[in-house]
Amino acid sequence: MKQYIVDAFAQQVFQGNPAAVCVLDKWLTESLMQRIAAENNLSETAFVLKEKDRYAIRWFTPAYEIDLCGHATLASAFVIHHFVEPAVERIRFQSQSGELTVVCDEERYTLDFPARPAKPIAPFPELADALHIEVEEAYLARDLMVVVPEEHILRELTPDFTKMAALSVGDGIIVTAKGETCDFVSRCFYPKCGVPEDPVTGSAHCNLIPYWSQKLGKRKMVARQLSSRGGTLFCRDLRQRVEIGGHAVLFSVAELHL
């Protein structure tokens, strides 16, 4: 079986977020897909299977399956567009989070995802202790989201991943600030999933876009994720949905022996 590794939200290799993509002709067992994801040890491995006019998609971290992943969906669209259906311009995916679409337009891929506005919560001491900063503004959806007042605080974060993984709420922690050279910036941490810091996190922007759209009074925004690899996301708030755009580049094609 072939497996592709694609750097998503990047225009050259070694940037953005690498995802593995396996295009199937029949479903593998869940345990085998999980073992492949653990072997890859990337943030996510995506498995896609053509079903009539759309592709079923599932995403696995090294530790467990998740319900939504942006960068691995973008990577899957890239693989389908380049290696499976080269003429396709609009790809429909069926997932645990409902129908997702990706539009391919001159090498930019735009994801149509559900908006997931996070609800405000009272900051709690364990959160501040894990991040090593004072937390004044916190929110919760699937992940915890912390807003800090300046970009340099975000850049200088040195979290305690052991304490972060022990938190009783949230799959991960998104930390965000208003950007200095773009609309907003973020960093994302998922030690519970076996991913201490995720390089570029599309699904986190389902939380971030509604927040910053309201805060900045803008529907279209450009975001940067400030991991060591870095990535740029072109964002649009559609109220009930969000658009997340980015580029992708192929890193490798492998053959799996199972």
C-alpha atoms as a printed R data frame, in Angstrom:
    type eleno elety resid chain resno       x      y       z
1   ATOM     1    CA   MET     A     1   0.000  0.000   0.000
2   ATOM     2    CA   LYS     A     2   1.315  3.453  -0.865
3   ATOM     3    CA   GLN     A     3   1.641  6.153   1.748
4   ATOM     4    CA   TYR     A     4   2.285  9.815   1.020
5   ATOM     5    CA   ILE     A     5   3.784 12.350   3.413
6   ATOM     6    CA   VAL     A     6   2.747 15.898   2.649
7   ATOM     7    CA   ASP     A     7   3.826 19.125   4.366
8   ATOM     8    CA   ALA     A     8   0.540 21.021   4.784
9   ATOM     9    CA   PHE     A     9   0.226 24.802   5.136
10  ATOM    10    CA   ALA     A    10   3.652 25.110   3.510
11  ATOM    11    CA   GLN     A    11   5.135 26.006   0.142
12  ATOM    12    CA   GLN     A    12   8.407 24.158   0.631
13  ATOM    13    CA   VAL     A    13   9.404 21.013   2.463
14  ATOM    14    CA   PHE     A    14  10.411 21.101   6.137
15  ATOM    15    CA   GLN     A    15   7.805 23.773   6.828
16  ATOM    16    CA   GLY     A    16   4.149 23.518   7.800
17  ATOM    17    CA   ASN     A    17   2.791 20.320   9.329
18  ATOM    18    CA   PRO     A    18   3.656 16.895   7.900
19  ATOM    19    CA   ALA     A    19   0.797 14.410   7.580
20  ATOM    20    CA   ALA     A    20   0.798 10.854   6.288
21  ATOM    21    CA   VAL     A    21  -1.978  9.919   3.864
22  ATOM    22    CA   CYS     A    22  -3.030  6.376   2.963
23  ATOM    23    CA   VAL     A    23  -5.520  5.973   0.097
24  ATOM    24    CA   LEU     A    24  -7.360  2.697   0.645
25  ATOM    25    CA   ASP     A    25  -9.334  0.334  -1.588
26  ATOM    26    CA   LYS     A    26 -11.027 -1.138   1.497
27  ATOM    27    CA   TRP     A    27 -11.013 -0.269   5.199
28  ATOM    28    CA   LEU     A    28  -8.256 -1.641   7.366
29  ATOM    29    CA   THR     A    29  -9.046 -2.649  10.926
30  ATOM    30    CA   GLU     A    30  -9.041  0.185  13.434
31  ATOM    31    CA   SER     A    31  -6.195 -1.424  15.369
32  ATOM    32    CA   LEU     A    32  -4.035 -1.638  12.230
33  ATOM    33    CA   MET     A    33  -4.687  2.001  11.325
34  ATOM    34    CA   GLN     A    34  -3.724  2.997  14.855
35  ATOM    35    CA   ARG     A    35  -0.508  0.972  14.666
36  ATOM    36    CA   ILE     A    36   0.409  2.590  11.339
37  ATOM    37    CA   ALA     A    37  -0.158  6.046  12.889
38  ATOM    38    CA   ALA     A    38   1.982  5.120  15.886
39  ATOM    39    CA   GLU     A    39   4.718  3.830  13.574
40  ATOM    40    CA   ASN     A    40   4.644  7.073  11.561
41  ATOM    41    CA   ASN     A    41   4.769  9.123  14.783
42  ATOM    42    CA   LEU     A    42   3.464 12.224  13.008
43  ATOM    43    CA   SER     A    43   0.756 14.477  14.399
44  ATOM    44    CA   GLU     A    44  -1.803 12.687  12.208
45  ATOM    45    CA   THR     A    45  -2.086  9.906   9.701
46  ATOM    46    CA   ALA     A    46  -5.159 10.144   7.463
47  ATOM    47    CA   PHE     A    47  -6.905  7.184   5.853
48  ATOM    48    CA   VAL     A    48  -9.230  7.889   2.923
49  ATOM    49    CA   LEU     A    49 -11.544  5.592   0.984
50  ATOM    50    CA   LYS     A    50 -13.611  6.548  -2.088
51  ATOM    51    CA   GLU     A    51 -17.323  5.960  -1.496
52  ATOM    52    CA   LYS     A    52 -19.468  6.940  -4.508
53  ATOM    53    CA   ASP     A    53 -18.980 10.709  -5.033
54  ATOM    54    CA   ARG     A    54 -16.981 11.443  -1.878
55  ATOM    55    CA   TYR     A    55 -14.156 10.167   0.275
56  ATOM    56    CA   ALA     A    56 -14.605  8.811   3.771
57  ATOM    57    CA   ILE     A    57 -11.753 10.102   5.957
58  ATOM    58    CA   ARG     A    58 -10.414  9.121   9.375
59  ATOM    59    CA   TRP     A    59  -7.539 10.670  11.310
60  ATOM    60    CA   PHE     A    60  -5.261  8.999  13.849
61  ATOM    61    CA   THR     A    61  -2.688 10.590  16.153
62  ATOM    62    CA   PRO     A    62   0.081  8.324  17.496
63  ATOM    63    CA   ALA     A    63  -2.161  7.681  20.531
64  ATOM    64    CA   TYR     A    64  -5.790  7.635  19.347
65  ATOM    65    CA   GLU     A    65  -8.328  8.578  16.665
66  ATOM    66    CA   ILE     A    66  -9.632 12.160  16.595
67  ATOM    67    CA   ASP     A    67 -12.832 13.683  15.245
68  ATOM    68    CA   LEU     A    68 -11.404 16.520  13.117
69  ATOM    69    CA   CYS     A    69  -8.039 17.422  11.596
70  ATOM    70    CA   GLY     A    70  -7.318 20.282   9.221
71  ATOM    71    CA   HIS     A    71  -3.776 19.740   8.016
72  ATOM    72    CA   ALA     A    72  -4.254 16.022   7.284
73  ATOM    73    CA   THR     A    73  -7.450 16.837   5.344
74  ATOM    74    CA   LEU     A    74  -5.519 19.394   3.304
75  ATOM    75    CA   ALA     A    75  -2.767 16.789   2.765
76  ATOM    76    CA   SER     A    76  -5.376 14.214   1.689
77  ATOM    77    CA   ALA     A    77  -6.864 16.680  -0.822
78  ATOM    78    CA   PHE     A    78  -3.362 17.319  -2.183
79  ATOM    79    CA   VAL     A    79  -2.792 13.577  -2.689
80  ATOM    80    CA   ILE     A    80  -6.182 13.056  -4.361
81  ATOM    81    CA   HIS     A    81  -5.666 16.116  -6.573
82  ATOM    82    CA   HIS     A    82  -2.171 15.051  -7.683
83  ATOM    83    CA   PHE     A    83  -2.254 11.241  -7.685
84  ATOM    84    CA   VAL     A    84  -5.846  9.941  -7.694
85  ATOM    85    CA   GLU     A    85  -8.141 12.386  -9.543
86  ATOM    86    CA   PRO     A    86  -5.932 15.056 -11.167
87  ATOM    87    CA   ALA     A    87  -8.862 16.880 -12.768
88  ATOM    88    CA   VAL     A    88 -10.861 17.280  -9.564
89  ATOM    89    CA   GLU     A    89 -11.383 20.823  -8.288
90  ATOM    90    CA   ARG     A    90 -13.759 20.174  -5.383
91  ATOM    91    CA   ILE     A    91 -13.341 17.201  -3.045
92  ATOM    92    CA   ARG     A    92 -16.026 16.085  -0.598
93  ATOM    93    CA   PHE     A    93 -15.043 14.206   2.547
94  ATOM    94    CA   GLN     A    94 -17.340 12.405   4.968
95  ATOM    95    CA   SER     A    95 -16.048 12.383   8.530
96  ATOM    96    CA   GLN     A    96 -16.997 12.116  12.193
97  ATOM    97    CA   SER     A    97 -17.543 15.890  12.022
98  ATOM    98    CA   GLY     A    98 -19.930 15.676   9.062
99  ATOM    99    CA   GLU     A    99 -19.267 16.632   5.457
100 ATOM   100    CA   LEU     A   100 -16.111 18.620   4.773
101 ATOM   101    CA   THR     A   101 -15.164 20.086   1.411
102 ATOM   102    CA   VAL     A   102 -11.860 21.182  -0.058
103 ATOM   103    CA   VAL     A   103 -11.589 23.413  -3.132
104 ATOM   104    CA   CYS     A   104  -8.355 23.142  -5.145
105 ATOM   105    CA   ASP     A   105  -7.433 26.403  -6.859
106 ATOM   106    CA   GLU     A   106  -3.969 26.802  -8.407
107 ATOM   107    CA   GLU     A   107  -2.206 24.904  -5.626
108 ATOM   108    CA   ARG     A   108  -4.061 26.606  -2.770
109 ATOM   109    CA   TYR     A   109  -6.443 24.316  -0.937
110 ATOM   110    CA   THR     A   110  -9.396 25.838   0.928
111 ATOM   111    CA   LEU     A   111 -11.092 23.766   3.618
112 ATOM   112    CA   ASP     A   112 -14.748 24.309   4.513
113 ATOM   113    CA   PHE     A   113 -15.011 23.225   8.160
114 ATOM   114    CA   PRO     A   114 -17.524 23.649  10.994
115 ATOM   115    CA   ALA     A   115 -17.072 26.698  13.204
116 ATOM   116    CA   ARG     A   116 -16.494 25.717  16.838
117 ATOM   117    CA   PRO     A   117 -16.666 28.874  18.942
118 ATOM   118    CA   ALA     A   118 -15.135 28.252  22.357
119 ATOM   119    CA   LYS     A   119 -17.009 29.258  25.488
120 ATOM   120    CA   PRO     A   120 -15.343 31.410  28.151
121 ATOM   121    CA   ILE     A   121 -14.273 29.631  31.322
122 ATOM   122    CA   ALA     A   122 -12.679 30.813  34.537
123 ATOM   123    CA   PRO     A   123  -8.881 30.412  34.435
124 ATOM   124    CA   PHE     A   124  -7.666 27.775  36.868
125 ATOM   125    CA   PRO     A   125  -4.263 27.407  38.584
126 ATOM   126    CA   GLU     A   126  -3.284 24.132  36.886
127 ATOM   127    CA   LEU     A   127  -3.561 25.769  33.460
128 ATOM   128    CA   ALA     A   128  -1.258 28.646  34.374
129 ATOM   129    CA   ASP     A   129   1.120 26.191  36.030
130 ATOM   130    CA   ALA     A   130   1.324 24.064  32.865
131 ATOM   131    CA   LEU     A   131   1.957 27.084  30.613
132 ATOM   132    CA   HIS     A   132   4.288 28.934  33.011
133 ATOM   133    CA   ILE     A   133   2.408 32.183  32.406
134 ATOM   134    CA   GLU     A   134  -0.392 34.110  34.065
135 ATOM   135    CA   VAL     A   135  -3.714 33.210  32.435
136 ATOM   136    CA   GLU     A   136  -6.376 35.919  32.387
137 ATOM   137    CA   GLU     A   137  -8.562 34.848  29.429
138 ATOM   138    CA   ALA     A   138  -9.476 31.194  28.770
139 ATOM   139    CA   TYR     A   139 -12.052 29.341  26.662
140 ATOM   140    CA   LEU     A   140 -13.088 25.751  26.110
141 ATOM   141    CA   ALA     A   141 -14.364 23.770  23.113
142 ATOM   142    CA   ARG     A   142 -12.680 20.459  22.211
143 ATOM   143    CA   ASP     A   143  -9.430 22.161  23.248
144 ATOM   144    CA   LEU     A   144  -8.628 24.801  25.816
145 ATOM   145    CA   MET     A   145  -7.868 28.198  24.288
146 ATOM   146    CA   VAL     A   146  -5.811 30.827  26.090
147 ATOM   147    CA   VAL     A   147  -5.513 34.414  24.838
148 ATOM   148    CA   VAL     A   148  -2.356 36.337  25.736
149 ATOM   149    CA   PRO     A   149  -1.920 40.094  25.292
150 ATOM   150    CA   GLU     A   150   1.235 40.162  23.130
151 ATOM   151    CA   GLU     A   151   2.879 38.022  20.464
152 ATOM   152    CA   HIS     A   152   6.239 37.872  22.237
153 ATOM   153    CA   ILE     A   153   4.619 36.034  25.185
154 ATOM   154    CA   LEU     A   154   3.466 33.378  22.750
155 ATOM   155    CA   ARG     A   155   6.889 33.075  21.133
156 ATOM   156    CA   GLU     A   156   8.621 32.702  24.507
157 ATOM   157    CA   LEU     A   157   6.319 30.012  25.925
158 ATOM   158    CA   THR     A   158   8.067 27.011  27.493
159 ATOM   159    CA   PRO     A   159   5.198 24.779  28.671
160 ATOM   160    CA   ASP     A   160   5.429 21.836  31.044
161 ATOM   161    CA   PHE     A   161   4.078 19.031  28.859
162 ATOM   162    CA   THR     A   162   3.734 16.565  31.737
163 ATOM   163    CA   LYS     A   163   1.481 18.952  33.652
164 ATOM   164    CA   MET     A   164  -0.361 19.823  30.436
165 ATOM   165    CA   ALA     A   165  -1.134 16.163  29.734
166 ATOM   166    CA   ALA     A   166  -2.493 15.779  33.267
167 ATOM   167    CA   LEU     A   167  -5.168 18.477  32.846
168 ATOM   168    CA   SER     A   168  -8.657 17.045  33.216
169 ATOM   169    CA   VAL     A   169 -10.258 19.134  30.435
170 ATOM   170    CA   GLY     A   170  -9.416 19.715  26.779
171 ATOM   171    CA   ASP     A   171  -7.642 17.481  24.288
172 ATOM   172    CA   GLY     A   172  -4.990 20.157  23.890
173 ATOM   173    CA   ILE     A   173  -4.182 23.804  24.514
174 ATOM   174    CA   ILE     A   174  -4.304 26.576  21.921
175 ATOM   175    CA   VAL     A   175  -2.499 29.781  22.876
176 ATOM   176    CA   THR     A   176  -3.159 32.832  20.716
177 ATOM   177    CA   ALA     A   177  -2.441 36.551  20.429
178 ATOM   178    CA   LYS     A   178  -3.034 39.418  18.024
179 ATOM   179    CA   GLY     A   179  -0.348 39.278  15.337
180 ATOM   180    CA   GLU     A   180   2.332 41.864  14.718
181 ATOM   181    CA   THR     A   181   2.606 41.196  10.948
182 ATOM   182    CA   CYS     A   182  -0.645 39.278  10.398
183 ATOM   183    CA   ASP     A   183  -4.104 39.272  11.985
184 ATOM   184    CA   PHE     A   184  -3.469 36.674  14.680
185 ATOM   185    CA   VAL     A   185  -0.912 34.078  15.727
186 ATOM   186    CA   SER     A   186  -1.070 30.857  17.701
187 ATOM   187    CA   ARG     A   187   0.768 27.850  19.073
188 ATOM   188    CA   CYS     A   188  -0.907 24.499  19.799
189 ATOM   189    CA   PHE     A   189   0.051 21.750  22.244
190 ATOM   190    CA   TYR     A   190  -1.321 18.174  22.342
191 ATOM   191    CA   PRO     A   191   0.778 16.032  24.702
192 ATOM   192    CA   LYS     A   192  -2.277 13.851  25.490
193 ATOM   193    CA   CYS     A   193  -2.228 12.782  21.816
194 ATOM   194    CA   GLY     A   194   1.511 12.141  21.842
195 ATOM   195    CA   VAL     A   195   2.202 15.476  20.109
196 ATOM   196    CA   PRO     A   196   3.877 17.975  22.485
197 ATOM   197    CA   GLU     A   197   3.628 20.864  19.986
198 ATOM   198    CA   ASP     A   198   1.697 20.564  16.746
199 ATOM   199    CA   PRO     A   199   3.436 22.549  13.969
200 ATOM   200    CA   VAL     A   200   0.287 23.897  12.241
201 ATOM   201    CA   THR     A   201  -3.213 22.990  13.428
202 ATOM   202    CA   GLY     A   202  -6.079 23.519  11.003
203 ATOM   203    CA   SER     A   203  -8.800 22.311  13.389
204 ATOM   204    CA   ALA     A   204  -7.704 24.807  16.068
205 ATOM   205    CA   HIS     A   205  -8.739 27.548  13.660
206 ATOM   206    CA   CYS     A   206 -12.343 26.362  13.954
207 ATOM   207    CA   ASN     A   207 -12.050 27.986  17.411
208 ATOM   208    CA   LEU     A   208  -9.659 30.780  16.515
209 ATOM   209    CA   ILE     A   209 -11.456 32.194  13.470
210 ATOM   210    CA   PRO     A   210 -14.780 32.937  15.224
211 ATOM   211    CA   TYR     A   211 -12.944 34.508  18.174
212 ATOM   212    CA   TRP     A   212 -10.662 36.770  16.143
213 ATOM   213    CA   SER     A   213 -13.333 37.643  13.580
214 ATOM   214    CA   GLN     A   214 -15.468 39.082  16.361
215 ATOM   215    CA   LYS     A   215 -12.496 40.650  18.144
216 ATOM   216    CA   LEU     A   216 -11.045 42.323  15.046
217 ATOM   217    CA   GLY     A   217 -14.320 42.987  13.216
218 ATOM   218    CA   LYS     A   218 -13.033 41.184  10.107
219 ATOM   219    CA   ARG     A   219 -14.357 38.261   8.102
220 ATOM   220    CA   LYS     A   220 -11.144 37.590   6.135
221 ATOM   221    CA   MET     A   221  -7.882 37.189   8.037
222 ATOM   222    CA   VAL     A   222  -4.360 35.840   7.656
223 ATOM   223    CA   ALA     A   223  -2.963 33.769  10.522
224 ATOM   224    CA   ARG     A   224   0.447 32.348  11.388
225 ATOM   225    CA   GLN     A   225   1.242 29.428  13.639
226 ATOM   226    CA   LEU     A   226   4.512 30.159  15.400
227 ATOM   227    CA   SER     A   227   5.981 26.688  15.797
228 ATOM   228    CA   SER     A   228   9.589 26.093  14.774
229 ATOM   229    CA   ARG     A   229   8.363 24.924  11.346
230 ATOM   230    CA   GLY     A   230   5.721 27.644  11.022
231 ATOM   231    CA   GLY     A   231   2.755 27.905   8.694
232 ATOM   232    CA   THR     A   232   0.406 30.440   7.105
233 ATOM   233    CA   LEU     A   233  -3.382 30.031   7.025
234 ATOM   234    CA   PHE     A   234  -5.834 32.120   4.996
235 ATOM   235    CA   CYS     A   235  -8.997 32.383   7.080
236 ATOM   236    CA   ARG     A   236 -12.594 33.416   6.499
237 ATOM   237    CA   ASP     A   237 -15.452 33.498   8.981
238 ATOM   238    CA   LEU     A   238 -18.721 32.173   7.523
239 ATOM   239    CA   ARG     A   239 -20.533 32.253  10.907
240 ATOM   240    CA   GLN     A   240 -21.649 28.594  11.102
241 ATOM   241    CA   ARG     A   241 -18.660 27.460   9.030
242 ATOM   242    CA   VAL     A   242 -15.078 28.601   8.518
243 ATOM   243    CA   GLU     A   243 -12.754 28.543   5.534
244 ATOM   244    CA   ILE     A   244  -9.110 27.667   6.113
245 ATOM   245    CA   GLY     A   245  -6.789 27.971   3.137
246 ATOM   246    CA   GLY     A   246  -3.189 26.949   2.621
247 ATOM   247    CA   HIS     A   247  -0.618 25.378   0.355
248 ATOM   248    CA   ALA     A   248   0.976 21.938   0.476
249 ATOM   249    CA   VAL     A   249   4.062 20.199  -0.862
250 ATOM   250    CA   LEU     A   250   4.946 16.524  -1.257
251 ATOM   251    CA   PHE     A   251   7.789 15.235   0.903
252 ATOM   252    CA   SER     A   252   7.786 11.495   0.191
253 ATOM   253    CA   VAL     A   253   6.011  8.497  -1.289
254 ATOM   254    CA   ALA     A   254   6.519  5.171   0.465
255 ATOM   255    CA   GLU     A   255   5.301  1.601   0.087
256 ATOM   256    CA   LEU     A   256   4.019 -0.021   3.250
257 ATOM   257    CA   HIS     A   257   4.579 -3.743   3.780
258 ATOM   258    CA   LEU     A   258   1.806 -4.991   6.040
